[in-house]
Amino acid sequence: PNWRVVRETPATATVDSDRGLGIIVVPKAMEIAIEKARKVGVGMVAIRNGRHLGMASYHAMMALEHDMIGTCMTSCPPAVLPTFGAEPRLGTNPIAVAAPADKEPPFVFDAATSTVAGNKLGLARRNENNLLPGWVADAGGEPIMEEVPAPASGQVGRATTALLPLGSTRELGSHKGYGFGSIVDILAGVLSGGGYGANPGRPNFGHYVAAYSIEAFMDTAQFKRTMDEFLHMLRTTRPAKGHDRVLYPGLPEAESETERAADGIPFHREVVDWFRD
């Protein structure tokens, strides 16, 4: 794509992605954010007119090797109901944050602001599992609080299989997921000048990345030592009954990366067939 910077200050930039895949353009935008953070402490880049960026935490993690904290958000086409709503108005709108540590694996949080990511419905269909209570709503927008069969391929985002915001129901806190999803639409969509998830709609995506230089705020070595203490505290928390241990965001992924680097990556047969076709 012929992506280009259309607006810029020492700490910020706005990129027109020329409909380019986020998986290609967003790393370039993150490099701009990292360079700005190196110069002025913080770098933030909003990207409009984009497409899917893949794994949000990939882009946030680019900051780690530069002793920076990285963030990434993506405003997606609508598939999620607002609280009390019966029409999808928000995307799954994930938020990713990565922070380095010293000896502990880094903290890496990457989560949709819907109850589950949209691909979890596809995984449930492939594995012939039911959707869990609180994942989706019925055609009237009522949260389905019982197990139901997974929808057919291509049905995610339709009114009959719309995802619910994180929290599922108002009583369980869906207004929080709804609010977080809206924040992503504002920072990655409206702020980029490219609209938001529902407008202009599919297949448009807006993205937002930022890098924060730790040294601009405090001594980097001290930050990493304190992060080690913090993450060690979390993972050594006494586990609740029926659980073996406590995890923190990024720990299971780091362990999986080590295991899969040695033993390979498992794929569902349907996915392998898709690649072969």
HUURZI-V323732 format. One record per residue. N is the residue number from 1. RES is the residue in one small letter. SS is DSSP state (H for helix, E for strand, - for the rest). BURIAL is # if it has 24 or more other C-alpha atoms within 12 Angstrom, else .. Layout:
n/res/ss/burial
N/RES/SS/BURIAL
N/RES/SS/BURIAL
This chain:
n/res/ss/burial
1/p/-/.
2/n/-/.
3/w/-/.
4/r/E/#
5/v/E/.
6/v/E/.
7/r/E/.
8/e/E/.
9/t/-/.
10/p/-/.
11/a/-/#
12/t/E/#
13/a/E/#
14/t/E/#
15/v/E/#
16/d/E/#
17/s/-/#
18/d/-/#
19/r/-/#
20/g/-/#
21/l/-/#
22/g/H/#
23/i/H/#
24/i/H/#
25/v/H/#
26/v/H/#
27/p/H/#
28/k/H/#
29/a/H/#
30/m/H/#
31/e/H/#
32/i/H/#
33/a/H/#
34/i/H/#
35/e/H/#
36/k/H/#
37/a/H/#
38/r/H/#
39/k/H/.
40/v/H/.
41/g/-/#
42/v/E/#
43/g/E/#
44/m/E/#
45/v/E/#
46/a/E/#
47/i/E/#
48/r/E/#
49/n/E/#
50/g/E/#
51/r/-/#
52/h/-/#
53/l/-/#
54/g/-/#
55/m/-/#
56/a/H/#
57/s/H/#
58/y/H/#
59/h/H/#
60/a/H/#
61/m/H/#
62/m/-/#
63/a/-/#
64/l/H/#
65/e/H/.
66/h/H/#
67/d/-/#
68/m/E/#
69/i/E/#
70/g/E/#
71/t/E/#
72/c/E/#
73/m/E/#
74/t/E/#
75/s/E/#
76/c/-/#
77/p/-/#
78/p/-/#
79/a/-/#
80/v/E/#
81/l/E/#
82/p/-/#
83/t/-/#
84/f/-/#
85/g/-/#
86/a/-/#
87/e/-/#
88/p/E/#
89/r/E/#
90/l/E/#
91/g/-/#
92/t/-/#
93/n/-/#
94/p/-/#
95/i/E/#
96/a/E/#
97/v/E/#
98/a/E/#
99/a/E/#
100/p/-/#
101/a/-/#
102/d/-/#
103/k/-/.
104/e/-/#
105/p/-/#
106/p/-/#
107/f/E/#
108/v/E/#
109/f/E/#
110/d/E/#
111/a/E/#
112/a/-/#
113/t/-/#
114/s/E/#
115/t/-/#
116/v/-/#
117/a/-/#
118/g/-/#
119/n/H/#
120/k/H/#
121/l/H/#
122/g/H/#
123/l/H/#
124/a/H/#
125/r/H/#
126/r/H/.
127/n/-/.
128/e/-/.
129/n/-/.
130/n/E/.
131/l/E/#
132/l/-/#
133/p/-/#
134/g/-/#
135/w/-/#
136/v/E/#
137/a/E/#
138/d/-/#
139/a/-/.
140/g/-/.
141/g/-/#
142/e/-/#
143/p/E/#
144/i/-/#
145/m/-/.
146/e/-/.
147/e/-/.
148/v/E/.
149/p/E/.
150/a/-/#
151/p/-/#
152/a/-/.
153/s/-/.
154/g/-/.
155/q/-/.
156/v/-/#
157/g/-/#
158/r/-/#
159/a/H/#
160/t/H/#
161/t/H/#
162/a/-/#
163/l/E/#
164/l/E/#
165/p/E/#
166/l/-/#
167/g/-/#
168/s/-/#
169/t/-/#
170/r/H/.
171/e/H/.
172/l/H/.
173/g/-/.
174/s/H/#
175/h/H/#
176/k/H/#
177/g/H/#
178/y/H/#
179/g/H/#
180/f/H/#
181/g/H/#
182/s/H/#
183/i/H/#
184/v/H/#
185/d/H/#
186/i/H/#
187/l/H/#
188/a/H/#
189/g/H/#
190/v/H/#
191/l/-/#
192/s/-/#
193/g/-/#
194/g/-/#
195/g/-/#
196/y/E/#
197/g/-/#
198/a/-/#
199/n/E/#
200/p/E/.
201/g/-/#
202/r/-/#
203/p/-/.
204/n/-/#
205/f/E/#
206/g/E/#
207/h/E/#
208/y/E/#
209/v/E/#
210/a/E/#
211/a/E/#
212/y/E/#
213/s/E/#
214/i/H/#
215/e/H/.
216/a/H/.
217/f/-/.
218/m/-/.
219/d/-/.
220/t/H/#
221/a/H/.
222/q/H/.
223/f/H/#
224/k/H/#
225/r/H/.
226/t/H/.
227/m/H/#
228/d/H/#
229/e/H/.
230/f/H/#
231/l/H/#
232/h/H/#
233/m/H/.
234/l/H/.
235/r/H/.
236/t/-/.
237/t/-/.
238/r/-/.
239/p/-/.
240/a/-/.
241/k/-/.
242/g/-/.
243/h/-/.
244/d/-/.
245/r/-/.
246/v/-/.
247/l/-/#
248/y/-/#
249/p/-/#
250/g/-/#
251/l/H/#
252/p/H/.
253/e/H/.
254/a/H/.
255/e/H/.
256/s/H/.
257/e/H/.
258/t/H/.
259/e/H/.
260/r/H/.
261/a/H/.
262/a/H/.
263/d/H/.
264/g/-/.
265/i/-/.
266/p/-/.
267/f/-/.
268/h/-/.
269/r/H/.
270/e/H/.
271/v/H/.
272/v/H/.
273/d/H/.
274/w/H/.
275/f/H/.
276/r/H/.
277/d/-/.
